[in-house]
């Protein structure tokens, strides 16, 4: 499996509240007020560029989702169902389609971060570990046109994780308990999936960016939102729920 640098297109996002559902049941005047459930985070999707894959029908095509046999198999199935002629190696192909992506999150108040490559998450969708922001600063670009190579740099602060363990045991959160400006403890999250079309020495790219803010990490939801955007960007259907590659 080839492992290439990630090309990350980053943008800002904001959450919004969803309307509450009405109930027809009568509630006594002296009944305690119900605690409203937290609204689901709004996910915003932005598409940069489009690729007309249909123009490559009749040509030999190789497609790969880097670091994920599962997503590669789903992408191949999508093209095969649309009548594409697929080959097994890059060398056999007239045109190569390459997909890659990453999920990133930042808690502004403490600079706690989380990240995972999309292909790695598809193969092993385990809960994400976070890294402490104590020590050197970790920043995510808010420029929607910024292209960053690689994932977030490793942070040197709290290298042993000892303080995180103490806070998690005492307050249920590795950063401890929020006492003020708790809105800044919501994770700013984003996921990008990039599709690159390669023919000879030329490349064409399109990207799908999904963003949200929430107290919890939402990798699966944002990754799938980016994958769903590939249908509009290039007519490609790929899902995290695809069966494992055989």
N, C-alpha and C positions, 0 to 999 in steps of 0.2 A: 504494500500500500504506500503511495507517495504522500508525503506530508509537506505541503507548501505553506508559506506564510498566509495568514488571514488578511483580507482586505476589509476593514471595518468602516462602514459609513454610519456616522453617529448623528443623532438629532435630539432635541429636547422634547419632552412630552408632559402632559398634565392630566390628572384624573378628574372625574366628575361623578356626581351622585345620581343614582337611579331612583325613579319614583317608587314610593312604598305601595304595597298592594293593600287595597281596602278589604275589610272583613265585614260580613253581614251578621256576625254573632254579637249579641248585646253584651256590654261590659258594665258591671256595677260601678256606680260613682265612686265607691270607696276602694275599688280595686287598685293595686299598685301599678304604676306606669310600666309598660313593657319596655325593655331595652331593645332599641332598633338594631337590626343586624347591619353590619358594615356593608356599604354598597360595593358591588363588584367594580374593580378598577376598569376604567375605559382604556381600550387599546387603540392606538392610532397607527395607521399604516400609510407609508409613503413609498411610492414607486419611482425610481430614477432610471429612465431608459426602457426601451422595449426591443425585443429581438423577434423577428419573424422566422420562427423555426420551420414553418410550413414550406418555406422556400428551399429547404434542404431535403425534401422528399425526393427519392430517387438517387440520393448520394449515400455513400457509406459513412455512417455516423457512429462515433464512440462517445459515451457519456459516463461520467463518474461524479459521485458526490464524495468528496474527499473525507477520509476517515470513517466512512459508513457504508459497508456492504448492503445494509438494510435499505438505506435511502437510494443507493445506486440501483438496486433491484427495482425499487418503486419507480424511479425515473426511467429506467429501461422499459418497464412495462407500459408506462404512459406513452412513450414514443412508439413502441411496437403496436399498441392499439390504434395509433393514428397512422399506421402504414409506413413507418420509417424502416429503412434497412440498417440494422445494427450489426456492428462488428465487435470482436472481443478484445482488441488491442488498439492502442493509439496509432501504431505503425500501419495498421490496415485501413485507417479511416481517411476519408477526404476532409471531414469536419470533426472537430472535437468540442464537446460541451463539458465544461468543468464547473461544478458547484462547490461552494464552501460558505462558511458563515460562523458567527459567534454570538453568544449571549453575554451581556455585561450588565452589572448593577453597581450602583454607588449610593451609600447612605450619606448625604451631605454633612449631617451633624457630626459624625465621627469618622468619616472617610472610610467606613468599612466597605469592602468590595467583594463581588463574586463574579466568576466568569467561567464559561465552558464553551468549547468548540461544538458547533451544532452536530457534526458527525459523531463526536464522542458521546454526546448526550443521547443521540438516537440509539446508539449501541448499548448504553448503560444509563438509563434515566433515573439515576439515584439522586437523593436530595443534595443540593449544592453546599459545599463548604464555603465559608466566608473567610476573608483575611482582614486582620486588624489594620486600622488606619493610623494607629499610634506611630509616631516617628515621621518618616518622609511622607510628603504629600502625594496623593494619588488623584489625578483629575481625569474626567472624561470630557472630551471636546463637546461643546454645545453648537458647533458650526455644522449645519446639516450637509455641507459639501466636503467636510474634512474626511480624508481617507487615511487611516492609520494602519501601518503594517505591524502585525503581531497583536497579542492580547495585552491587557493591562500589565505594566511592569510589576514584578513582585515587590511587596513593601517590606522594608527591613524592620519596621516597628514591631514590638512585641513578638520577637522571633520565636520564642518558646511556646507562646499561646497560654502561658500560665495565668495571666490576668483575665483572658477571655474565659477560662474555665471557672475562675472564682466568680465572675459576674454572672455567668450562665447558671451556676448553682444557686446564687443568692437571689437573682432577679428574673431568671428565665430568659435572659438575653445576654450575649457575650459582651455587649457594650454597657451593661448595667441597666438601671431604670431611668427613663426619661422624666425630668422634673419640669421642664419648660420648653417652649417652642417645639413641641413634639411632632409638628408637621414636617420638620426637617429630618426626622428619623425615618420617613418613608423612603424606600429605595427608588431611585430613578433608574429605570430599567430599559434596556433596548436590545433588540436582536436584529441582525442583518443577515440576509442570505444573498450571495452574489452568484450570478450566472455569467460565465465567460464563454463566448463562442470563438474558437480558434481555427483559422484556416491559413495554412502556410505561415507567413510571418505576420499576419494581421489578427487583431483581436477586437471583439465587440463585447461590451459589458452591459448588464442591467442589474439593479439591486432593489431589494425589498426590505424596508426598514419598519419594524414594529416597536412602539414605545409605550410605556405606561409608568405610573407611580403607584406604589402600594407598600404597605407595611410588610407584606410577605413577598418572597421571591416567586416569580411567575415564569420560569424558563419554558415549560411545556406550552403554555398558552401563547407566549410571544413567538416562540419558534414556529408553532403551527400557523400563526397569523402571517409570518413571513413566507412560509411555504405556500400558504393559500394565495398569496399575492403573485406567486410565480405563474399562476394560471392567466392572470391579466397581463403580466409582463411578457410572457413567452408562450402561453398555451400549454404549460407543463403542469401535470398533476402529481404531487408528492405529499405523503402524509407520514407523520410520526407513528401512526397506528398500522403502518404497513407490516406484513409478516416478515420474520427474519429471512435473510438471504439463505438460499439452499446451497 
